[in-house]
Amino acid sequence: MYKGKRFHLFLVSLVTVSVMAASCSKVKDLYTETDTSPSTLFPDGGNVPSGFTWNSAKSMDIRVAIDDKFDGQYFYRVEIFDNDPLLGTGANLLAAGQAKKGQDFVGQLMLPTMAKYLYLRETSPLGIASVTMIAVDATKGSINVTPGSTTSSLNSNKASVARAAVRTTISNTNSSSISTLAGPAVVVPNDAVQISGNANVVVETNKSYVVKTGTTFTGKIDANNGTDNVKIYVQGTWKNSSFEFNLGSNNSLYVTQTGSIDLINVTQNTTGGFVNYGTAALSKMETKNNTSYVNYGILNADKADITNGSFTNYGVATIQNLSSTTNGTVIRNEGTLTVKNATLTNAVLEAVCHTTIQSLTTNGATISVLTGALLTIDKLDAGGTTINLAASSILAVNNLAKFNSQANKMQGPSSGQALARLKKVDVNNQWMAITYSGNLEVASSDHTPNGEWNTFYVLNSPAKLVPYDKSTVVIAGTSCNAGGNNAPGGNPNDQTVTEVNLGTYSYAFEDNWPSFGDYDMNDFVMDVTITKTQNSGNKVTKVKLTSKLRSVGATRRLAAAIQLDGVLANNVKSVTYSKEDLIGTNLPLASNKVESGQKYAVLPICDDAHKAFGISDTKFISTQNGGFQPIDVVITVEFNTPIDAFTQLNLNSFIITNGYKTNSRNEVHMVNYKATDKMNTTLVSYQTDKVHQLAVGDPFKSTDGYPWALCVPGSFKYPSEGKNIVGVYSTFKPWALSGGTQNTDWYLNK
């Protein structure tokens, strides 16, 4: 380290290091020669908010209640991550345990302040894992997760059943009695003008025309001639392979149960409409300006352009190419609708019964799947689209669901459950491309994961993600959903959690306390990972701390240690050190291998940081080049009485910088953490009351609010020797001056 070096540390929670100063240091000099020159952390000025604790992580309590399908007979596994578990190693486990009816999972976790979501994964007694996302409210210190309403509507949709019966009848017979079931009866006026042969008919206002039963008409009808309130009925057959029929304005075409048409086109200009009870074969079907087309019978169309109007199907409709490009257009299926290619822009699609689309492209559309219905799509390409799923409804995308850069929403019901069965989901690495919410289960084993700290999709609880073939939603079969959906069978077993491996945090120290340093934050740097062993009550029985000593950017001798805050020394049954040769000389150990003479358990990391690297002198280690390999130190602590919670918050890491004498040693801790029983309290009082360099109530923060230690999630890329952290991390200063509310990812922006 350099003389006058200033260091400000960041506080979070995890393993701490205690470093010990050379025995030749004189306490008297520290009293009289303390550097009180202005801090150089922010040489161009800037005020740190008084309450800022330099945290890049926060502690949160969490309670998770399980929607237990096994009435408390078996345990569910509960795991909470900081990132999408679909990322694999990119997601850190924050907490884990087991829960069932009558035993919620209750725990504590450390969450990076930059995290916007928690990911909750529950594994059922059948081994089915489901994932949901929980938005983090930075203003709250706890999270309470309760299951959504599980009152599922399993009764058949009576209306759908009735419509299905009508469809079956239509498919097998042309009985005139069907009209009373399929729709209002069609009554042909007695004065309707009969049409037959190959005539060219020019209609007149307020008149009716009819192709009688048993008659074939192959001619043309001119209805787009300014006439109004014209009604054309087809009881027989109208076939013309070259005629494009335009109904004009406010005119209507009715094909009765016995009738059929085979035309190139049916188009309507304004109002009026086309109603088919029989059989219709069209090359093209168009609606414009509030017209309404309804099918109760059998309809086949090569192309359907529904614009500024509506199309409702109660019968059996097959369309090769369906399109709609206007806001307010409604396409509603209450029968059986099959479409090869569909493009919907700002339109509404309502699937009341089984609807099948091979390829669907949407932009700004609204899709609703109603109770008991199934919407089947092979390929979906959606932008700015809202998909609403009612209770006991199913959306099945059998090939690919792609959600592009515009925000999409998929919403389940407020009560009951819906299922979205998606074979493959591609969010195209677009920010917030799709948000799942409500009581919705998304079954997909091939879903693009969120990036590390980048949110491409959102699963708002109680919506959850499960494997494609492991859906848990039970939906009774109806004639509108192809058999519904049933939970897979199998033998349930307890899903227990015995070992929990938490993520890595780095601790970085400046060693000149109570004087300032050069703020390169590398005098001692260590990574720590917690692995804890739990019993069936989620109590911690054993903790393994895996430490990696990475740098010693100091020219004085340092010792490092960790105090387990809240863990009494006499509650430690035993401690095992992987590198016993590094400890035990200067920090004497009690019989249970914690430092003797301390109220709380203190675990030495190393008596001499330089010697830990095999260096006899005090040169810089890994702060000028990467010539030294990190030193791995593993400490295993077993407790006499299991403890309720253990996170990085319990790790009070510190270094010792001026010798080891009891009650007179200098310790450097993180802001908001307390010293051990052996700290030189006289020096603290002097610096606080006489020199006024240390903050009242927190000796590890200066009166300007600056720290001497930092803790960050992950493995910290510390600055090179003599390089001020402000110059190395461009967003460090705005993060600090905002009190930690802005640039929360500063340590990722080197």
C-alpha positions in Angstrom: 0.0 0.0 0.0 1.0 3.6 -0.4 1.3 6.1 2.5 -1.8 8.1 3.0 -3.8 5.6 1.1 -7.6 6.1 1.4 -10.0 3.4 1.2 -13.8 3.2 1.2 -15.5 0.0 1.6 -18.8 -1.3 0.6 -20.9 -3.2 3.0 -23.1 -6.2 2.2 -22.9 -9.5 3.8 -20.7 -12.5 3.6 -17.4 -13.7 4.6 -15.1 -11.2 6.2 -11.4 -11.1 6.6 -9.3 -10.1 9.5 -5.8 -8.9 8.8 -3.2 -8.3 11.3 -0.7 -5.5 11.4 2.9 -5.9 12.0 3.9 -6.4 15.6 6.3 -3.5 15.3 3.4 -1.0 14.9 3.1 1.4 17.8 -0.3 2.2 19.2 1.1 5.5 20.6 1.9 6.6 17.1 -1.6 5.9 16.0 -3.0 8.2 18.6 -0.7 11.1 17.8 0.1 10.7 14.1 -3.3 9.8 12.6 -3.7 11.1 9.0 -6.4 13.7 9.2 -6.0 15.2 5.7 -9.1 15.5 3.6 -10.3 12.3 2.0 -9.2 11.8 -1.6 -12.0 9.3 -2.5 -14.0 12.1 -4.3 -11.3 14.8 -4.8 -13.7 16.9 -6.9 -16.3 16.9 -4.2 -19.6 15.2 -3.5 -21.6 14.4 -0.4 -22.5 10.9 0.6 -26.0 10.6 2.2 -25.6 10.2 6.0 -27.5 7.0 6.2 -25.7 5.2 3.4 -24.2 1.9 4.5 -22.4 1.1 1.2 -24.5 -2.0 0.6 -24.7 -3.8 -2.8 -27.0 -6.3 -1.2 -29.8 -6.3 1.2 -31.2 -8.8 3.7 -34.8 -9.9 3.3 -37.0 -12.2 5.3 -39.1 -14.6 3.2 -42.0 -16.9 3.8 -43.4 -19.3 1.2 -46.7 -21.1 1.6 -47.3 -24.1 -0.6 -50.4 -24.9 -2.6 -50.2 -28.5 -1.3 -51.9 -31.1 -3.4 -51.0 -33.9 -1.0 -52.6 -32.5 2.2 -49.3 -32.2 4.2 -48.2 -35.8 3.6 -45.0 -34.9 1.7 -42.5 -32.1 1.5 -42.1 -29.8 -1.4 -38.6 -28.4 -2.2 -38.4 -24.6 -2.1 -35.5 -22.7 -3.8 -35.0 -19.0 -4.3 -32.6 -17.6 -6.9 -31.3 -14.2 -7.9 -31.5 -15.0 -11.6 -33.4 -17.3 -13.9 -32.6 -20.9 -13.0 -32.8 -21.7 -16.7 -29.4 -20.0 -16.9 -27.8 -22.8 -14.9 -24.6 -21.5 -13.4 -25.7 -17.9 -14.0 -28.3 -18.1 -11.2 -27.2 -18.0 -7.6 -29.2 -19.8 -4.9 -30.2 -17.4 -2.2 -32.2 -19.7 0.1 -33.7 -23.2 0.0 -35.7 -25.5 2.2 -38.8 -27.6 2.4 -42.4 -26.9 3.0 -45.8 -28.5 3.1 -49.3 -27.8 4.4 -48.9 -26.6 8.0 -45.2 -25.9 7.6 -44.3 -22.8 5.5 -40.8 -22.2 4.3 -39.5 -19.4 6.5 -36.0 -18.1 5.9 -33.7 -15.1 5.2 -31.7 -14.3 2.2 -29.2 -11.7 0.8 -30.2 -10.2 -2.5 -28.1 -7.9 -4.7 -29.7 -4.5 -4.6 -29.6 -4.4 -8.4 -32.0 -7.4 -8.6 -35.5 -6.6 -9.7 -36.9 -10.1 -9.3 -36.5 -13.2 -7.3 -37.0 -16.6 -8.9 -38.9 -19.1 -6.8 -38.7 -22.8 -7.8 -41.0 -25.3 -6.2 -40.5 -29.1 -6.7 -43.5 -31.1 -5.9 -43.6 -34.6 -4.3 -43.9 -35.9 -7.9 -40.6 -34.3 -8.8 -42.2 -31.6 -11.0 -40.3 -28.3 -10.7 -42.2 -25.0 -11.3 -40.7 -21.5 -11.5 -42.2 -18.2 -10.8 -40.9 -14.6 -10.5 -41.4 -12.3 -7.6 -40.9 -8.5 -8.1 -38.6 -7.1 -5.4 -39.9 -4.0 -3.6 -36.7 -2.2 -2.4 -38.7 -0.4 0.3 -39.7 -3.6 2.1 -37.6 -5.9 4.1 -39.7 -9.1 3.7 -41.5 -11.1 1.0 -44.6 -13.2 1.7 -45.5 -15.7 -1.1 -49.0 -17.3 -0.9 -50.5 -19.6 -3.5 -53.1 -18.1 -5.9 -56.7 -19.2 -5.7 -56.9 -22.9 -6.5 -60.6 -23.1 -7.0 -60.5 -24.7 -10.5 -63.6 -24.7 -12.7 -63.7 -28.3 -13.8 -67.3 -28.4 -15.0 -67.9 -28.7 -18.7 -68.9 -25.6 -20.5 -72.6 -26.3 -21.2 -72.8 -23.8 -24.0 -69.8 -25.3 -25.7 -71.3 -28.8 -25.4 -74.5 -27.5 -26.9 -72.6 -25.9 -29.8 -70.6 -29.1 -30.3 -73.9 -31.1 -30.6 -75.0 -28.6 -33.2 -71.8 -29.0 -35.1 -72.0 -32.7 -35.1 -75.6 -32.5 -36.4 -74.7 -30.1 -39.1 -71.8 -32.3 -40.3 -74.1 -35.3 -40.7 -77.4 -34.0 -41.9 -79.2 -31.1 -43.6 -82.3 -31.4 -41.5 -84.2 -28.2 -41.3 -84.7 -28.7 -37.6 -81.1 -27.8 -37.0 -81.8 -24.1 -37.3 -83.5 -23.9 -33.9 -80.2 -25.1 -32.3 -77.7 -23.5 -34.5 -79.2 -20.1 -34.7 -82.4 -18.1 -35.3 -84.7 -19.7 -37.9 -84.4 -18.2 -41.4 -87.8 -17.3 -42.8 -87.9 -16.6 -46.5 -90.6 -13.9 -47.4 -93.4 -15.2 -49.5 -92.8 -12.3 -52.0 -89.1 -13.1 -52.5 -88.2 -13.0 -56.2 -87.1 -16.4 -57.4 -83.6 -16.7 -59.1 -82.5 -19.6 -61.3 -80.6 -20.4 -64.4 -77.8 -18.2 -65.6 -79.5 -14.8 -65.3 -77.8 -11.5 -64.4 -80.0 -10.2 -61.6 -80.0 -6.5 -60.7 -81.6 -6.1 -57.2 -83.8 -3.3 -56.0 -84.1 -1.6 -52.6 -86.2 -3.3 -49.9 -86.7 -6.4 -52.0 -85.9 -10.1 -51.2 -84.5 -12.7 -53.6 -84.3 -16.5 -53.3 -82.6 -19.5 -54.9 -85.2 -22.1 -54.2 -84.5 -25.6 -52.8 -83.6 -28.0 -55.7 -82.6 -25.1 -57.9 -79.2 -24.3 -59.2 -78.3 -20.7 -60.0 -75.1 -20.0 -62.0 -75.6 -16.4 -62.8 -74.6 -13.1 -61.2 -76.3 -10.7 -58.8 -75.6 -7.0 -58.9 -76.2 -5.8 -55.3 -73.5 -3.1 -55.3 -75.6 -0.6 -57.2 -76.7 1.9 -54.5 -79.6 -0.2 -53.3 -80.5 -0.7 -49.6 -82.1 -3.3 -47.4 -81.8 -6.1 -49.9 -82.0 -9.7 -48.7 -80.8 -12.6 -50.7 -81.7 -16.2 -49.7 -80.1 -19.4 -51.0 -82.1 -22.6 -50.3 -80.7 -24.4 -53.3 -77.3 -23.9 -55.0 -75.5 -20.8 -56.2 -72.3 -21.6 -58.1 -70.3 -19.3 -60.2 -66.5 -19.8 -60.5 -65.8 -16.4 -62.1 -68.1 -14.1 -60.1 -66.9 -11.8 -57.3 -70.0 -11.0 -55.3 -70.3 -7.6 -53.6 -73.3 -7.2 -51.3 -73.0 -3.4 -51.4 -74.2 -1.4 -48.4 -76.7 -2.6 -45.8 -77.7 -5.7 -47.7 -77.7 -9.3 -46.5 -77.0 -12.8 -47.8 -78.5 -15.9 -46.1 -77.5 -19.4 -47.0 -80.1 -21.7 -45.4 -79.5 -25.2 -44.0 -80.3 -26.8 -47.3 -78.4 -24.2 -49.3 -74.9 -23.9 -50.7 -72.8 -21.3 -52.4 -69.5 -21.7 -54.4 -68.2 -18.2 -55.3 -64.9 -16.4 -55.9 -65.7 -13.7 -53.4 -68.3 -12.4 -50.9 -67.7 -8.7 -50.0 -69.7 -6.2 -48.0 -69.2 -2.4 -48.2 -71.0 -1.2 -45.1 -73.3 -2.8 -42.4 -75.5 -5.6 -43.4 -73.9 -9.0 -43.5 -73.5 -12.7 -44.6 -75.0 -15.6 -42.6 -74.3 -19.2 -43.6 -76.4 -22.1 -42.2 -75.6 -24.5 -45.0 -72.4 -24.9 -47.0 -70.2 -22.1 -48.3 -67.1 -22.4 -50.5 -65.3 -19.1 -51.2 -62.1 -18.1 -52.7 -62.2 -14.8 -50.7 -64.4 -13.5 -47.9 -64.2 -9.8 -47.0 -65.9 -7.6 -44.4 -65.7 -3.8 -44.3 -67.1 -1.0 -42.2 -69.0 -2.7 -39.4 -70.4 -5.6 -41.4 -71.0 -8.9 -39.7 -70.4 -12.4 -41.1 -71.7 -15.4 -39.2 -71.3 -19.1 -39.9 -73.5 -21.8 -38.4 -72.9 -24.3 -41.1 -69.8 -25.5 -43.0 -67.6 -22.7 -44.4 -64.4 -23.1 -46.5 -62.5 -20.0 -47.6 -59.1 -19.7 -49.3 -58.8 -16.1 -47.9 -60.7 -14.2 -45.3 -60.0 -10.5 -44.7 -62.0 -9.3 -41.7 -61.7 -5.5 -41.7 -63.8 -3.1 -39.7 -66.3 -5.8 -39.1 -66.7 -9.1 -37.4 -66.7 -12.8 -38.1 -68.4 -15.3 -35.7 -68.3 -19.1 -36.2 -70.7 -21.5 -34.6 -70.3 -24.2 -37.1 -67.3 -25.7 -38.9 -65.1 -23.2 -40.6 -61.8 -23.8 -42.5 -59.8 -20.8 -43.7 -56.5 -21.0 -45.5 -55.4 -17.4 -45.0 -57.1 -15.2 -42.4 -56.1 -11.5 -41.9 -57.3 -8.5 -40.0 -55.7 -5.1 -39.8 -58.1 -2.8 -38.0 -58.7 -1.9 -34.3 -62.0 -3.2 -33.0 -62.4 -6.1 -35.4 -63.6 -9.3 -33.7 -63.1 -12.8 -34.8 -65.0 -15.2 -32.5 -65.1 -19.0 -32.7 -67.8 -20.9 -30.8 -67.6 -23.9 -33.1 -64.7 -25.5 -34.8 -62.4 -23.1 -36.6 -59.2 -24.3 -38.5 -56.9 -21.7 -40.0 -53.7 -22.4 -41.9 -52.1 -18.9 -41.8 -53.4 -15.9 -39.8 -52.2 -12.3 -39.4 -53.9 -10.2 -36.8 -53.1 -6.5 -36.3 -55.0 -4.6 -33.6 -57.8 -7.2 -33.9 -59.5 -9.4 -31.3 -59.6 -13.2 -31.5 -61.9 -15.0 -29.1 -61.6 -18.8 -28.9 -64.8 -20.0 -27.1 -64.3 -23.5 -28.5 -61.5 -25.5 -30.1 -59.6 -23.2 -32.5 -56.7 -24.4 -34.5 -54.2 -22.1 -36.3 -51.1 -23.4 -38.1 -49.2 -20.1 -38.2 -50.3 -17.0 -36.4 -48.6 -13.6 -36.6 -50.0 -10.8 -34.4 -49.2 -7.2 -33.7 -51.2 -5.2 -31.1 -53.9 -8.0 -31.1 -55.9 -9.3 -28.2 -56.5 -13.1 -27.9 -58.9 -14.6 -25.5 -59.3 -18.3 -24.7 -62.5 -18.8 -22.8 -63.5 -21.3 -20.1 -63.2 -24.9 -21.3 -61.7 -23.9 -24.6 -58.5 -24.9 -26.4 -56.5 -22.7 -28.8 -53.9 -24.8 -30.7 -51.2 -23.0 -32.7 -48.2 -24.6 -34.4 -46.2 -21.4 -34.8 -46.8 -18.1 -33.0 -45.0 -14.8 -33.7 -46.5 -12.2 -31.4 -45.8 -8.5 -30.9 -47.6 -6.1 -28.5 -50.2 -8.8 -28.0 -52.3 -9.6 -25.0 -53.4 -13.2 -24.5 -56.1 -13.8 -21.9 -56.7 -17.3 -20.6 -59.9 -18.0 -18.6 -60.2 -20.7 -15.9 -59.8 -24.2 -17.3 -58.6 -22.9 -20.7 -55.6 -24.1 -22.7 -53.3 -22.5 -25.1 -51.1 -25.0 -26.9 -48.3 -23.9 -29.1 -46.9 -27.1 -30.6 -43.8 -25.8 -32.3 -42.5 -22.3 -31.6 -43.9 -19.3 -29.7 -41.8 -16.2 -30.6 -42.4 -12.9 -28.7 -40.7 -10.0 -30.4 -39.5 -6.6 -29.2 -43.0 -5.2 -28.5 -44.4 -5.9 -25.0 -46.6 -9.0 -24.9 -48.8 -10.2 -22.1 -50.2 -13.6 -21.2 -52.7 -13.4 -18.4 -54.3 -16.2 -16.4 -57.6 -15.9 -14.4 -57.9 -14.5 -10.9 -59.4 -17.7 -9.8 -59.2 -21.2 -11.2 -56.2 -22.1 -13.3 -55.2 -21.9 -17.0 -52.5 -23.7 -19.0 -50.2 -22.5 -21.6 -48.4 -25.5 -23.1 -45.5 -24.0 -25.2 -43.1 -26.4 -26.9 -40.5 -23.8 -27.5 -40.4 -20.1 -26.5 -38.1 -17.6 -28.1 -38.1 -14.1 -26.6 -35.4 -13.0 -29.1 -33.4 -11.3 -26.3 -35.8 -8.4 -26.3 -36.4 -6.5 -23.1 -39.6 -7.5 -21.3 -40.9 -9.3 -24.4 -43.5 -11.3 -22.6 -45.1 -11.0 -19.1 -46.9 -14.0 -17.7 -49.4 -13.3 -14.8 -52.4 -14.6 -13.0 -53.2 -18.2 -12.2 -51.3 -19.5 -15.2 -49.1 -22.5 -15.6 -46.6 -22.2 -18.5 -45.4 -25.6 -19.5 -42.2 -25.3 -21.5 -38.9 -27.2 -21.4 -37.3 -25.0 -24.1 -37.8 -21.4 -23.0 -35.2 -18.7 -23.7 -33.8 -17.8 -20.2 -33.5 -14.3 -18.8 -30.0 -12.9 -19.1 -27.9 -12.3 -16.0 -29.5 -9.1 -14.7 -31.4 -8.7 -18.0 -35.2 -9.3 -18.0 -36.5 -10.7 -21.3 -39.6 -12.3 -19.8 -41.5 -11.9 -16.5 -43.3 -14.6 -14.5 -45.4 -12.6 -12.0 -46.5 -14.9 -9.2 -48.7 -16.9 -9.1 -47.9 -17.6 -12.7 -45.3 -20.4 -12.9 -43.1 -22.3 -15.3 -43.0 -26.1 -15.4 -41.4 -28.6 -17.7 -43.4 -29.2 -21.0 -44.4 -32.7 -20.1 -44.9 -32.1 -16.4 -48.0 -29.9 -16.3 -49.8 -30.0 -12.9 -53.1 -28.3 -13.9 -56.1 -30.6 -14.0 -58.7 -29.5 -16.6 -61.6 -31.8 -17.4 -62.1 -32.8 -21.0 -64.9 -31.2 -23.0 -65.8 -31.3 -26.7 -64.1 -27.9 -26.9 -60.6 -28.8 -25.5 -59.6 -32.2 -27.0 -59.7 -34.1 -23.8 -58.5 -31.3 -21.4 -55.3 -31.8 -19.3 -54.5 -34.1 -16.5 -51.6 -34.1 -14.0 -49.1 -36.9 -14.6 -49.3 -39.9 -12.4 -46.5 -41.3 -10.2 -45.5 -42.1 -6.7 -45.0 -39.0 -4.5 -41.9 -38.7 -2.3 -40.5 -36.1 0.1 -38.5 -33.4 -1.7 -36.0 -32.6 1.0 -33.2 -30.0 1.2 -30.1 -31.0 3.2 -27.4 -28.9 1.6 -27.7 -25.3 0.4 -24.9 -23.7 -1.6 -25.2 -19.9 -1.6 -23.5 -17.6 -4.1 -20.1 -15.9 -3.9 -19.4 -12.5 -2.4 -16.2 -10.6 -2.4 -14.7 -8.6 0.5 -12.2 -5.9 -0.2 -10.3 -3.9 2.4 -8.1 -0.8 2.9 -5.7 -1.2 5.8 -4.9 2.4 6.9 -7.8 2.7 9.3 -8.4 5.1 11.0 -6.3 7.0 8.4 -7.3 7.2 4.8 -5.6 5.4 2.0 -5.4 5.5 -1.8 -8.8 3.8 -2.4 -7.5 1.1 -4.7 -9.5 -1.4 -2.5 -7.0 -4.2 -2.9 -5.1 -4.3 0.4 -6.9 -7.6 1.1 -9.4 -9.2 -1.2 -11.2 -12.4 -0.5 -14.1 -14.3 -2.1 -16.4 -16.4 0.2 -19.1 -18.9 -0.5 -21.5 -20.4 2.1 -22.7 -24.0 2.0 -25.0 -24.8 4.8 -26.5 -28.1 6.0 -30.1 -28.0 7.2 -32.5 -30.4 9.0 -36.2 -31.1 8.1 -37.2 -28.0 10.0 -34.9 -25.8 7.8 -32.7 -25.2 10.8 -28.9 -24.9 10.1 -26.8 -27.6 11.7 -23.5 -27.0 9.9 -21.8 -24.3 7.8 -18.9 -24.6 5.3 -17.2 -21.3 4.3 -15.1 -21.7 1.2 -12.8 -18.7 1.0 -10.4 -17.7 -1.8 -7.7 -15.3 -0.8 -6.9 -13.2 -3.9 -4.8 -10.2 -3.2 -2.6 -8.5 -0.5 -1.9 -4.9 -1.7 -0.3 -3.9 1.5 3.3 -3.4 2.8 2.3 -4.1 6.4 1.4 -7.5 7.8 -2.3 -8.3 8.0 -4.4 -10.9 9.6 -7.9 -11.9 8.5 -10.9 -13.4 10.2 -14.6 -13.7 10.2 -17.0 -13.2 13.2 -20.3 -15.1 12.9 -22.6 -12.4 14.1 -25.4 -13.8 16.3 -23.7 -17.1 16.8 -22.4 -17.5 20.3 -18.9 -19.0 20.7 -20.2 -21.7 23.1 -22.8 -22.8 20.5 -20.0 -24.0 18.2 -19.5 -27.7 18.6 -16.4 -27.9 16.4 -14.4 -26.1 13.6 -12.4 -27.8 10.9 -9.8 -25.7 9.0 -8.4 -26.9 5.7 -5.2 -24.8 6.2 -4.4 -25.2 9.9 -0.8 -24.0 9.3 -2.1 -20.5 8.5 -3.8 -20.0 11.9 -3.6 -20.6 15.6 -0.3 -18.7 16.4 -1.3 -15.1 16.8 -5.1 -15.6 17.3 -5.2 -18.2 20.0 -8.0 -20.8 19.7 -10.3 -22.3 22.3 -10.9 -26.0 22.5 -13.7 -25.8 19.9 -11.3 -24.0 17.5 -12.9 -20.6 17.6 -10.8 -17.6 18.7 -10.6 -17.7 22.5 -11.9 -14.8 24.7 -14.8 -13.8 22.3 -18.5 -13.7 23.0 -19.4 -14.5 19.4 -17.7 -17.2 17.3 -14.6 -15.7 15.5 -12.9 -17.9 12.8 -9.4 -17.0 11.8 -8.7 -17.1 8.1 -4.9 -16.4 8.3 -2.5 -15.0 10.9 -0.4 -13.4 8.3 -1.8 -12.7 4.8 1.7 -12.5 3.1 2.8 -15.8 4.6 -0.4 -17.4 3.5 0.9 -16.9 -0.1 4.3 -18.2 0.9 6.0 -14.8 1.0 8.3 -14.0 3.9 8.5 -10.2 3.2 5.6 -7.8 2.6 5.6 -7.1 -1.1 2.4 -6.6 -3.1 0.6 -9.8 -4.1 -1.6 -9.9 -7.3 -2.2 -6.1 -7.4 0.4 -5.3 -10.0 0.2 -8.5 -12.0 -1.4 -11.9 -11.8 1.7 -13.8 -10.7 0.2 -15.4 -7.6 -2.5 -18.1 -7.6 -5.4 -17.6 -5.1 -5.2 -19.5 -1.8 -8.2 -21.7 -1.0 -9.2 -21.9 2.6 -12.2 -24.0 3.7 -13.7 -23.7 7.2 -16.4 -26.0 8.4 -18.4 -25.1 11.5 -20.8 -27.5 13.3 -23.3 -26.1 15.9 -24.4 -27.6 19.2 -27.9 -26.2 18.7 -29.2 -25.7 15.1 -29.8 -22.0 14.2 -32.8 -20.5 12.4 -31.1 -18.7 9.6 -27.6 -18.2 8.2 -26.7 -15.9 5.3 -23.9 -13.6 4.3 -25.5 -11.2 6.7 -23.9 -13.3 9.5 -20.4 -13.0 8.1 -18.7 -10.1 9.8 -15.5 -10.1 7.9 -12.5 -8.0 9.2 -8.8 -7.5 9.1 -6.3 -6.8 11.9 -3.7 -4.2 11.2 -1.6 -3.4 14.2 -0.8 -6.5 16.2 -2.7 -9.1 18.1 -2.8 -8.0 21.7 -6.1 -8.5 23.3 -8.2 -5.3 23.8 -5.7 -3.2 21.8 -5.7 -4.4 18.3 -7.0 -2.4 15.3 -9.8 -4.1 13.3 -11.2 -3.0 10.0 -14.8 -4.0 9.4 -17.6 -3.1 7.0 -19.9 -0.2 7.6 -22.7 -1.0 10.0 -20.9 -4.0 11.5 -19.5 -4.1 15.0 -16.0 -4.9 16.1 -15.1 -8.0 18.2 -14.5 -8.0 21.9 -10.7 -7.5 21.3 -11.0 -4.2 19.4 -9.0 -1.2 20.7 -12.0 0.7 22.0 -9.8 3.5 23.5 -8.5 4.4 20.0 -12.1 4.4 18.7 -13.1 6.9 21.4 -10.1 9.1 20.6 -10.8 9.2 16.9 -14.5 9.8 17.4 -14.3 12.4 20.2 -10.9 14.1 19.7 -9.9 13.8 16.1 -13.5 13.7 14.8 -12.4 11.5 11.9 -14.8 8.6 12.6 -18.6 8.7 12.6 -20.3 8.6 15.9 -21.9 5.2 16.4 -20.0 3.5 13.5 -16.2 3.5 13.8 -15.8 2.0 10.4 -17.3 5.0 8.6 -15.6 8.4 8.5 -17.4 11.6 9.4 -17.8 12.2 5.7 -19.6 8.9 5.4 -16.7 7.0 3.7 -16.0 3.3 4.4 -12.8 1.2 4.8 -14.3 -2.0 3.4 -16.6 -3.2 0.6 -18.6 -6.3 -0.1 -20.0 -7.0 -3.5 -21.9 -10.0 -5.0 -19.8 -12.2 -7.2 -16.0 -12.1 -7.6 -14.9 -8.5 -7.4 -12.5 -7.3 -10.1 -10.4 -5.1 -7.8 -8.4 -2.1 -9.1 -4.6 -2.4 -9.8 -2.2 -1.0 -7.3 -2.6 2.7 -6.7 -5.6 3.0 -9.0 -8.5 4.9 -7.3 -11.7 2.9 -7.5 -13.5 6.1 -8.7 -11.4 6.1 -11.8 -11.6 2.4 -12.4 -15.4 2.0 -12.0 -17.1 4.8 -13.8 -20.5 4.5 -12.0 -19.1 4.0 -8.5 -19.3 7.7 -7.6 -22.9 8.3 -8.7 -23.9 5.1 -7.0 -22.3 6.3 -3.7 -23.7 9.9 -4.0 -27.2 8.5 -4.6 -27.0 6.5 -1.4 -27.1 3.3 -3.4 -30.3 4.0 -5.2 -28.8 4.5 -8.6 -26.2 2.5 -10.6 -26.7 -0.5 -8.4 -24.7 -2.6 -10.9 -21.6 -0.3 -10.6 -19.3 -3.3 -9.8 -20.1 -4.8 -13.2 -18.9 -1.7 -15.1 -15.2 -1.7 -14.9 
